[in-house]
């Protein structure tokens, strides 16, 4: 989940750019990217999301207005990372790649070749 007040938020813009540039790596890790904006359209993997759902997610994670926040949820539903500052995609990938489920996935992919 990437929460921001608007698309021009520098942390949001930088992370979104990295995600676009490294789409294959994002897909390889089965990431579902939620972009939750206070001003402007919110999306889930580029699929538009209605404003009520976006507001509900912001409320669920107890985020104050005008806040940038990245929340990484694991496949188990637990919060793996929560940051309100600039986050590099490489840091997120490293964290994901260190998780047991991901290590199993990488091993299985390696064995299938």
N, C-alpha and C positions, 0 to 999 in steps of 0.2 A: 504494500500500500504506500503510495506517495501522496501525501497531503500537502497542499499549498493554497495560498490565498488566490493566486492567479498564475497563468502560464508564464508571466514575465519574472516570477520569482527566480533569482539566479541559481539557487540550489536545485530547484525543480528543473529549470531549463538545462543545466549541465548534466544532470542525471538522465533526463529524457534523451538528450543527445547521445550519451554513451549507450543507452539501451538501443536506440535506433542503429547506431554504428556497429553494434555487436549482437544483432538480432539472432544469428545462428547460435551463439553461445547462450543467449537467454532461452531460446527454444530448447536447446539441449538439456538445460536444467529444469525444464517443465515449469518455468516461472509464469505466473499469471500476474499481470501488472495492472493494478488499480490506480488510476489517476483521479484523485478526489480534489476538486477545486471549489473554492467558495464562490468565485466569480468566473463564470464560463462553464463549458460542458465538461462533465466528468465521464470517464470511460473505464471499461474493463477489457483489456486487450483490444483496444480501439473500438469496442462496441459501446455505443452511447448508454449512459446510465441516467435514470431520471433523478431530478434534484432531491426528491424525498429520500431516495436510497443513499445518495451521497451524504445528505445531512444526517441520516441515521448512522452511517459508518463513522462520521466525525464524532457524533454523540457517544457511540459505543466505545470508541477509544479515548473518550473524555478529552478532546482537543479543544483548546481555546481558539477563538477567532484569530485570523492572520498568523497562523502557525504553520511552519514547514515541519513535516515529520515523515520519516521513512520507518515503516514497520514491516519487518520480514517475518512471515509466519512459516513455520515448518509444515511438512505434510501431516504432522501429528496435531496441527492446530495451535501449537505453542508459539509464543513470541520468541524469536531467535535473535532479533536485533531491533532496537528502537533508537533512532537518532534524530536530533533536531538541528544538525549542522551538515556541512557538505560531506557527502558520501561518494566515494569512488566505486564504480561497479566492480572493479577488481577485488575490493575489500569484501563485497557481498559474495562474489564468486568463491573467494577463498574460504569464507565461512561455510557456504553451502557445500563446497567440495570436501570439507573436513567432517561433515555429518555422516554417521553410519549408513543411513539409507542411500545417500549419494555415492558413497564408496562402493556399496553393493551394486548400484546401477552401473558405475564405471567398470567394475570387474566383469559384470555380465556382458556389457557391450564389448569389452576386450576379448572375452571368450567366444563371442559370436563371430568374430572375424577369422 
